[in-house]
Amino acid sequence: MMEIKREWKEKGYIDAPVPEGVDLKAEVRRMCKEKNAVILAHYYTDKPLQEVADFIGDSLALARKAAKTNADIIVMCGVHFMGETNKVLCPNKKVLIPDLNSSCSLAESCPAEDFKKFVEAHPGHKVVSYVNTSAAVKTLTDVVVTSSNAKQIVNSFPKDEKLIFGPDRNLGEYINQLTGRQMVLWDGACHVHERFSVGKILELKEQYPGAKVLAHPECKGPVVKMADVVGSTAALLNYTAESNETTFIVATESGILFEMQRKSPEKTFIPVPPEDSETQGRTCMCNECVYMRMNTMEKLYNCLKYEWPEVEVSPEVIEKAVKPIEKMLEISERLGI
């Protein structure tokens, strides 16, 4: 394997030039076959990455796929905590990510040392953590959840169980309302879903009066309340594919529109723009995750070629962090989620 230059390590990704005229998709697929590598991509990544991936999905589906893969190398086109989750589930496999800088605003809003103090300040509480957290936070957690299974997993606890939920306050409040719980909520949020507003949705409703409004539960409460359908990325995708409706206003990261359109080419999908789109002079109607967009085909090509950047998690952290993830997967399988 070629030596990784110091400047590439400092950047967190390999900035080597891609040969002129190379068919990136063909070369990526060739290297996957040659190296027994599998590419997993989140719905929020760019279209070319979703097209070349072996599997695309939301956080729950990606975790399940990683846990069962026979590949020697897992390439996670997503954000860093997803790569960590893959490494925790597959400690003996090489886990790569195209750009080590592809963090997550939600995970960053919950530093492990601060969350530990928060947990210690609420003795006698079980800890339920959203999957959008670092491996270090998962070591402080009793069970991990995704937006697909949070309601069912929270309901699996006795009604009188005291619970802490972190880090997304919007998802936590939504689950509290659905379950009648009073979970103690960590004050974190996603930079993408925080930017959706009722005002922008009302503007789109005037243009498309018959459209159904779809919202992710990471959105703020007022946005969730005005949605016709609230659900995870996978749930919203399934709804649009199965619904007899033909026009949808979508309040989640705009990357999901690629798969929605692919599954339902005859339907219309309108992304909700961020609340500040006009004041910042934006011309794109899309609300994009800046971290997901750090994944590019060029970086994926170099990532496979050099087998770097590699996601590293200490054995001590893996030993603790795997338990709440495995508990989530076990409960999900048992409940058929």
N, C-alpha and C positions, 0 to 999 in steps of 0.2 A: 504493500500500500504506500502511495506517495506521502512524503512528509507534509504535514500541515504547517503552512507558514505562520509565523507569529502574528503578522498583520491580519490574517484571516481569523485567527483565534480571538484577536482583540475586537474585530468587527462582529464576531458571533456567527458568521456565515462565510462561505467561500466565494470570493469575488473574482475567481478566475474567468477569463473570457471564454465564451462558448464558441466553438468553431463556426465560422461563417457558413450559412446554408445548411446547417445540421437540422434534421427533422427531430425536434426535441421529443415529441410524443413517441416516435419510433425508437429513439435511443433510450428513453426512459423505460419503455416496455422491454427492450432487449436486455438492459442491465438488470431489470427485475428478474427476468428468466435466468440470466447467467448467475446471479447472486442469490437466488431463492429469496427475493425480497417481496414484500407486500406493501402497497401504498394505501393508506387510509386517509380519507379527506372529510373534513366537516362540511356541512351544507353552506357554511358562511364563507368558504374560500372561493376564489375566482373560477369562472367557467372552465378554463383549460385544465386546471388541476382536478376538478370534478370529472372531466371527461377522461383523463388518463388514469384515474385511481381505480384500484381493484374493488374498493368498497367506499361508498359515501353514506353518511348517517349523522345522527345527533350523538350527544355524549354517551347515552346509554348503549346505543347500537355499536358505537365504536369500541367501547369497553368490552362488550360481549365478543366482538370480532377479534380483538387483541387477545383475549383470554383463550380463544380456541384455535388461533392460527398455527399452522405448521411451518411457517416461514422462518428462516434464520434471521432475517432483518425486517424490522417494522419501520416504515417511514410514515411519520405522522404529520400530515399537512393540516395544521390547525394551530393551536396555541400551546404554550409550554406545559401547562398543567395536564393537558391531554397526553403529551409525550411522557410526563412523569407517571400518569396513571397506567400507561402501557408498560412502562418499565417495572412498576410495582407488581403488575399482574404477570409479567414475563421477565423475571430477573435474569434469566440465562440467555436471553436474546439481545441482539444489538438493536437499540431503538434510536432512530435518527429523526431530526426535525430540520427542515430547510433553513431556518433562521432562529437561533437561540434567543433573539430579542423579541420574538413573538409572544409577548406576555398576555395578560388578561386584566383589564381594569377592575373586574370584580374580584379576581384572586388577589390582585395588588391591594385592594381595599381592606384586606384582612391579613395583616402580618401575623405570623405564628406566635411571636412573643406577646403581642397585644391580645390576641385571641385567648392565649393561655391564661392571662390575667383575668380576662372576662369570664372564662369558665370557672376559675377559682373563686371569683366573686359571687358565683351562683351555685353553691354546694348542693348536692342532692339532685342535680339536673342531668339527664341524658343529653348527649350532644348529637344533633342532626346537622350534617354539613352538606351543602350543595356541592356537587362534583367540581364546580368552578373554584377550586381552592388548591393551594400547594400541597405537596405530599406531607410537608411538615404540619400543616393544619389537620390533615387527615389522621395524623398520629394522635390527635387530641379528640378524635371523633368516635362515636359509638356506631353510627351507620351513615353512609353517604347516600344522597338521593340525587336524582335529576328532575327536571321539570316534568318528565314523562311519568315518574313514579312517586313523586314527593307526597301526594295526597294519600296514596295507598300505604306507603311505608310509615308515614306519621300515624295513620289510623291503626297500624299494627301494634302500636304501643297501647297499654292500658289507658283508659280515659283520664285517670288521675295522675298519670306520669308527668313529672315536671320536665319540660324540654327546652333546650336552647336550639335556635335555628340560626345558621349563618352561611354565607355572609350577606345574601341578597335580602334586603328589607322588604322589597316589593313582592318577591315570591313568597317570603315568609308570611307577610300580612295576608296575601291571597290564600295561602294554605290555612291560616288561622280562620279566615272567614268560611272556607269550605268545610272545615272539620269542627268548628266551634271550640278550637283550642285557644290557649293563651300562651303560646310559645314566646320565650324571651328572644328578641331579635337583635342580631348584630347589625350595625348601621353601615351596610355596604350596598353598592349598586353597580350596574353595568353602564358604561359610558354611552353605548349605543341606545339601549332601551330607555335610558333616562331622557334622551333628547326628543322622544315622541311626545306630541302634545294633542290635546283635544281640539285646539284651534285648527291645526293642520288637517286633522281627520274631518272636521266639519266642512272645511273648504273642499276637500275631495268628495264628500257626500253630496255637496251641491252640484258638482260636475257629474257624478255617477250616483244618482239617487237610488238606484236599485241594487247597488253593490253591497256585498256582505263585508263587514269589518272583522278582520282577524288580528288577534293580538297575542303576543307572548306574555306569560305572567311575570316576566321581569320588568314589564312596563309599569309606569306609575299608576296608582289606583284609579284616578279619573279616566285614564285611557282604557284600562281593563274593564271598567264599568260600562263604557259605551260600546264595547266590542260585541259582535254577534257570536263569535267563537273565540274562546281563550284556550291556548294549549301550547305544548312544546313544538319545536320546529317539525318534528316527525308527525305530531298530531295535526298540525295545520296543513302539512303536505297531504296527509291522508284524506283530510276533510275536502280539500279542493279537488282531489282526484275522484272522490266518490260522490260529491255533491252534484245536484242538478242545476245549481246556480252557475252562472257563467262569468260574473265579474266580481273581483275581490280586491279590497283595499287591505294591504298587508303591512302591519306594524310589527316587524321584526327585521333583523339584519337582511339586507337586500340580496345576499348570496343565495338565499333559499328560492328566489324567483326562477333561477335557472332550472332547478329540478321540478318546480311547479309547472313551468311552461313545457318542459320536456314530457311530463306525464299527461298534461292537458293542453295540447297545442292550440285547441280551438277556443280556449278561455282567455280572459283578460285579467292581468294582474297589475295592480297599481301600487308601487311602493310609497309608503308614507315618508315624506322628507323630514329631516330633523327640524326642530322648532326654530333654530337659528339659521336656516338655509338662506334666507334673503339677506339678513343683516351681515352675513359673512361673504356675500357675493357668490354663493354657490350656484352653479348652473345645473348640476346633477340632482335629480330628485331622490337619489339613493341615500340611505343612512347606512354607512359602511363601518365595519370594525377595522380600525387602522392596523391592529395586530394581525388579524387574519390575512390582510392584504400584504403583509410582509412575505407571505409564501408566494413564490413565483415559479414559473417553469424553469427559468435559468438556475435558480437556487436549488430546485429539486434535482435537476440534471447534475449539478456539481455535488450535491449531497450524496447522491447514489454513486457517482464516479469516485469520490474520495472517501466515502463512508464516514462522513463528518458533516455537521456537528452531531455528536452523540449525547443523548440525554443520560445523565448519571444521577443515581440516587443511592445513598449509602445503604448497606445491608441492614443497619439498625433501623433506619427509617422505613425501609421496605417491610421489615418484619412487623412493624406496628401499623403502617398505613394500609397494608393489604387486607387486614381484618375487617374494617368498615366497608371496604369496596366489595369484598367477597360476601359480606352480609347483605349488601344491597342486591347483588346478583342473585343470591339464594332466595331472598324474599320476592324479588321480581319474577324469578322462574316459578316459584311456588304459587304466586298469585296470578300468573299468566299475563303479566304486564308486558 
